[in-house]
């Protein structure tokens, strides 16, 4: 298949991810859904509330995922012999690690403390906090790999990750309209309309770089490095991929037509549609290594997103917890999740919602690959050394 045809299929599929929920929503409501176009998203109506049946089904799925991650041997994974000694870490932390520590500390303090001068400094804490955190993670990777990290070896990849991250999260914000705002931002009047777009654009640059840094960090630990590398070998036929693709199309339409029942499709529909389109056109996907029994890349990227999700929720929760009233942080968000909003450990996110981060990470990786294939740039963020 010619390169331009392959790219056309990827672009078309990516477009359908936005068109199909819109069509489903137009059919459902006879027009655009409530709250469509508000940026940042606002809460426009109450969700259906708790459902014991829906919650129970979600718990079963969560338990299955937990068993898979914690006890992979139950699913056919075998140990890979590895040296019992880790290489000696002779490299010191890089300079950007030390520079980032005070930036993180000051931003964190200002985000939670709400110190006012002439303006609330809390407004501007999210971006420096998260970029400092990303550079700290990179510094830890640098030390644990004796000098091999994204910043030190592939700074251009870090820049591309930031750009793709910005546009990809706008895509999720758009899809959020069709599930009637699973998350929303109460402080939508902190900035002007242009200010909101500008500030949130900067904020969205942090998503992919943070996840990738966590992935690279997890790989430096023996506990994770080979845990999922020798598993069941799964090879799928072209017919399976076509069926998988069609299921994705149906789910994308259904997300708009059944916004509450299928709210979770926002995190799932991209996987069958885009990964099937990539596989059918001959591109590498995060699932390609599984045919040889290597699940490590996919699983570790999902776990990396879960690790980062903890900090997303931790800093967000603290924005409200340490204030008597609603925080003024424009990046502060709340959830309106139907059926599952029970059991909160410390955060706005219900406990079962954390499992969504596993799928969200794979979505992010797939979008990154799509961008690389369409615009012909290097998608390899692995740093070998």
C-alpha positions in Angstrom: 0.0 0.0 0.0 1.3 3.4 -1.0 2.4 5.8 1.8 -0.2 8.4 1.0 -3.0 5.9 1.1 -1.9 4.6 4.5 -1.8 8.2 5.8 -5.2 8.9 4.4 -6.7 5.9 6.3 -5.1 7.1 9.5 -6.4 10.6 9.0 -9.9 9.4 8.1 -10.0 7.2 11.1 -8.9 9.9 13.4 -11.5 12.2 12.0 -14.2 9.6 12.5 -13.4 9.6 16.2 -14.8 13.2 16.4 -17.5 12.9 13.7 -19.3 9.7 14.9 -19.9 10.9 18.5 -21.2 14.2 17.1 -23.6 12.3 14.8 -24.7 10.1 17.7 -25.3 13.2 19.8 -27.3 15.0 17.1 -29.5 11.9 16.7 -30.0 11.6 20.4 -30.7 15.2 21.3 -31.9 16.5 18.0 -29.1 19.0 18.2 -25.8 19.6 20.1 -25.5 18.2 23.6 -25.9 20.5 26.7 -22.7 22.4 27.4 -21.2 21.9 23.9 -18.6 24.5 23.1 -18.0 25.8 26.7 -14.3 26.1 27.3 -13.1 25.0 29.7 -15.9 22.5 30.2 -18.6 23.3 32.8 -21.1 21.1 34.7 -24.4 21.5 32.9 -26.6 18.8 34.5 -26.4 16.1 37.2 -25.3 12.7 36.2 -27.6 9.7 36.7 -26.1 8.8 40.1 -24.8 5.5 41.6 -25.8 2.2 40.1 -25.0 -1.0 42.0 -25.2 -3.2 38.9 -22.9 -0.9 36.9 -20.5 -0.6 39.8 -20.4 -4.3 40.4 -19.6 -5.0 36.7 -16.8 -2.4 36.9 -15.4 -4.0 40.1 -15.2 -7.3 38.3 -13.2 -5.7 35.4 -11.0 -3.9 37.9 -10.3 -7.1 39.8 -9.4 -8.9 36.6 -7.0 -6.2 35.6 -5.4 -6.2 39.1 -4.9 -9.9 39.0 -3.2 -9.6 35.6 -0.9 -6.9 36.7 0.0 -8.3 40.1 0.1 -12.0 39.3 1.1 -12.3 35.6 2.1 -15.9 36.0 -1.6 -16.8 36.3 -2.0 -15.6 32.7 0.9 -17.6 31.2 3.8 -15.2 31.8 7.2 -16.8 32.6 10.3 -15.4 34.3 13.2 -14.1 32.3 16.6 -14.7 34.0 18.4 -11.5 34.7 21.6 -10.6 36.6 20.9 -10.3 40.3 23.2 -7.2 40.5 22.2 -3.8 39.2 24.8 -1.7 37.5 26.6 0.8 39.7 25.2 4.3 39.3 28.3 6.5 38.9 26.5 9.4 37.3 25.3 12.4 39.3 22.0 14.0 39.0 22.0 16.5 36.1 21.8 20.2 36.5 18.1 20.4 35.4 17.2 18.1 38.2 18.5 20.5 40.8 17.0 23.6 39.1 13.6 21.9 39.0 13.4 21.1 42.7 12.9 24.6 44.0 10.5 25.4 41.1 8.4 22.4 42.0 8.5 23.2 45.7 7.5 26.9 45.2 4.8 26.1 42.7 3.4 23.4 44.9 3.3 25.7 47.9 1.6 28.5 46.0 -1.0 26.1 44.4 -2.1 24.9 47.8 -1.5 28.0 50.0 -3.2 30.6 47.8 -0.8 33.5 48.5 -2.2 36.8 47.1 -0.2 39.8 46.2 -1.9 42.0 43.6 -3.1 38.9 41.8 -3.5 35.3 43.0 -0.2 33.5 42.3 -2.2 30.3 42.4 -3.4 31.0 38.8 0.0 30.4 37.3 1.3 27.3 39.3 0.2 24.4 37.1 2.6 24.7 34.2 5.8 25.4 36.2 4.9 22.7 38.7 4.4 20.0 36.1 7.3 20.9 33.9 9.5 20.9 37.0 8.2 17.5 37.9 8.9 16.2 34.3 12.5 17.4 34.5 12.9 15.9 37.9 11.7 12.5 36.6 14.1 12.9 33.6 16.9 13.6 36.1 16.2 10.4 38.0 16.1 8.5 34.7 19.4 10.1 33.8 21.1 9.0 37.1 19.7 5.5 37.0 20.8 4.9 33.3 24.2 6.6 33.8 23.4 9.6 31.6 20.8 8.4 29.2 17.5 10.3 29.3 15.2 12.2 27.0 16.6 15.6 27.8 20.2 14.5 27.5 19.9 12.3 24.4 16.7 13.1 22.6 15.6 16.7 23.4 13.8 17.0 20.1 11.6 14.1 21.1 10.6 16.0 24.3 9.7 19.0 22.2 7.6 17.0 19.9 5.9 15.2 22.8 4.9 18.6 24.2 3.4 19.7 20.9 1.4 16.5 20.3 0.4 16.4 23.9 -1.2 19.9 23.6 -3.3 19.0 20.6 -4.2 15.5 21.8 -5.7 16.7 25.1 -7.8 19.3 23.2 -9.2 16.2 21.4 -10.2 14.7 24.7 -11.7 17.9 25.9 -13.8 17.9 22.7 -14.9 14.3 23.2 -15.8 15.2 26.8 -18.8 17.3 25.5 -20.5 14.2 24.2 -20.5 12.3 27.5 -22.0 15.4 29.1 -18.8 16.6 30.9 -17.3 13.7 32.9 -14.9 16.4 34.2 -15.3 20.1 34.3 -13.4 23.2 35.5 -15.3 25.4 38.0 -13.0 28.4 37.7 -13.7 29.2 34.1 -13.7 33.0 34.7 -10.2 33.3 36.0 -8.9 34.3 32.5 -10.6 35.7 29.4 -11.7 33.4 26.5 -8.3 33.9 24.8 -6.5 33.6 28.1 -8.2 30.3 28.8 -7.2 28.9 25.4 -3.6 30.1 25.8 -3.1 29.0 29.4 -4.7 25.6 28.9 -2.7 25.0 25.8 0.5 25.4 27.9 -1.0 23.1 30.5 -1.8 20.4 28.0 1.9 20.3 26.8 2.7 18.4 30.0 0.6 15.3 29.6 2.6 13.1 27.2 6.1 14.1 28.4 5.1 13.2 32.0 3.8 9.8 31.0 6.8 9.0 28.8 9.2 10.0 31.6 7.4 7.6 34.0 7.6 4.9 31.4 11.3 5.3 31.0 11.7 5.4 34.8 9.8 2.2 35.3 12.0 0.5 32.8 15.0 1.2 35.0 13.7 -1.1 37.7 14.4 -4.8 37.5 10.9 -5.5 39.1 9.2 -4.1 36.0 11.8 -4.5 33.2 11.1 -8.1 32.3 7.9 -8.8 34.3 5.7 -8.8 31.2 8.2 -9.7 28.5 7.6 -13.4 28.2 3.9 -14.0 28.0 1.2 -15.5 25.7 1.8 -15.0 22.0 -1.3 -13.5 20.4 -1.4 -13.1 16.7 -4.6 -11.7 15.1 -5.9 -12.1 11.5 -7.0 -9.3 9.2 -10.6 -10.3 9.7 -10.2 -9.8 13.4 -8.7 -6.4 12.9 -11.6 -5.4 10.6 -14.1 -6.5 13.2 -12.2 -4.7 15.9 -12.2 -1.6 13.8 -16.0 -1.8 13.2 -16.5 -2.3 17.0 -14.6 1.0 17.5 -16.8 2.8 15.0 -20.0 1.5 16.8 -18.6 2.5 20.2 -17.7 6.0 19.0 -21.2 6.6 17.7 -22.7 5.0 20.8 -20.8 7.4 23.0 -22.7 10.3 21.6 -26.1 8.4 21.6 -25.8 6.9 25.1 -23.6 9.5 26.8 -24.1 8.1 30.3 -24.3 4.4 29.7 -21.2 4.5 27.4 -19.2 7.3 29.1 -16.2 5.0 29.4 -15.9 4.7 25.6 -14.2 8.1 25.7 -11.1 6.3 27.0 -11.6 3.1 24.9 -12.9 3.9 21.4 -9.6 5.3 20.1 -7.8 2.0 20.8 -9.7 -0.4 18.5 -10.2 2.3 15.8 -6.7 3.7 15.6 -4.7 0.6 16.5 -6.7 -1.5 14.0 -6.2 1.1 11.3 -2.4 1.2 12.0 -2.2 -2.6 11.9 -4.3 -2.9 8.7 -2.0 -0.4 7.0 1.2 -2.1 8.2 2.3 0.3 10.8 3.8 -0.7 14.2 1.4 -0.4 17.1 1.8 -0.8 20.9 0.3 -4.2 20.4 2.7 -5.5 17.7 5.2 -7.0 20.1 2.5 -9.1 21.8 2.6 -11.5 18.8 6.0 -12.5 20.1 4.9 -12.7 23.7 6.3 -9.3 24.7 3.6 -7.3 26.6 6.1 -5.1 28.5 5.9 -1.9 26.4 2.1 -1.8 26.5 1.7 -2.8 30.1 4.5 -0.5 31.4 3.1 2.5 29.5 -0.3 1.9 31.0 1.3 1.6 34.5 3.3 4.8 33.8 0.1 6.6 33.2 -1.4 5.3 36.4 1.6 6.4 38.4 1.3 9.9 36.9 -2.4 9.9 37.4 -1.8 9.6 41.2 0.1 12.9 41.1 -2.5 14.6 38.8 -5.2 13.7 41.4 -2.9 14.4 44.4 -2.1 18.0 43.4 -5.6 18.7 42.2 -7.2 17.4 45.4 -4.8 19.6 47.5 -5.9 22.7 45.5 -9.3 22.4 47.3 -8.5 20.6 50.5 -6.4 23.3 52.0 -8.9 26.1 51.2 -12.1 27.1 53.0 -13.9 27.7 49.7 -13.4 26.8 46.1 -9.8 27.2 44.9 -9.0 29.9 42.3 -6.6 27.6 40.4 -8.1 27.7 36.8 -6.7 24.2 36.2 -8.6 22.7 39.1 -11.1 20.1 37.9 -14.0 18.1 39.4 -15.6 14.9 38.2 -19.2 14.1 37.3 -18.9 10.4 36.6 -22.2 8.4 36.3 -22.9 5.1 38.1 -19.4 4.7 39.7 -18.9 7.7 41.9 -18.2 5.8 45.1 -15.1 5.1 47.3 -12.8 8.1 47.3 -9.4 7.5 48.9 -8.2 11.1 48.9 -9.1 12.6 45.6 -11.9 13.9 43.4 -11.4 10.7 41.3 -13.4 7.7 42.5 -11.2 4.7 43.1 -12.5 2.8 40.1 -11.7 5.8 37.9 -7.9 5.2 38.4 -8.2 2.1 36.2 -9.2 4.4 33.4 -5.7 5.8 33.4 -4.4 2.5 32.2 -6.5 2.8 29.0 -5.9 6.6 28.7 -2.1 6.0 28.5 -2.5 3.6 25.6 -4.7 6.2 23.9 -2.0 8.8 24.3 0.7 6.5 22.9 -1.5 5.7 19.9 -2.2 9.4 19.2 1.6 10.0 19.4 2.2 7.3 16.8 -0.5 8.5 14.5 1.1 12.0 14.5 4.5 10.5 13.8 3.3 8.4 10.9 1.3 11.2 9.3 3.9 13.9 9.7 6.9 11.7 9.2 8.9 12.2 12.4 10.7 9.8 14.7 8.3 8.3 17.2 10.9 6.4 19.2 11.3 7.9 22.7 13.3 4.9 24.0 16.7 5.9 25.2 19.1 3.1 24.9 22.4 3.0 26.8 
